């Protein structure tokens, strides 16, 4: 059986006050499952990207190199391109919102909101610093 996420209200998802989902409980379950899946994938990506940012920062600060550094740097660059291309908004946040995130305190990841609220303010400078240190080591 698929996991059911109780959002604390009768309807989940799009529609006029979610009325289309109130009519068919199977549809609500499908939307709940989709929200759970988006949140799980988004959380996993978030945690991997945090590790990658710190790997780039560590590589730049220590001079350590290896395939892990280039993989991390590539993933951070790809993630940065996605954010820049999406107007500094994560496409998974929009998808999670479509399936009911934001309702009844449900976020777009399984991480606490107080942890993810300042992602850009914290990780933007860390990414820039990591790449700057990396570039200084490579060029210098």
PyMOL commands that set and color helices and strands:
alter all, ss='L'
color gray80, all
select helices_A, chain A and resi 16-23+25-62+67-85+91-98+103-105+113-116+119-139
alter helices_A, ss='H'
color red, helices_A
deselect
rebuild
show_as cartoon
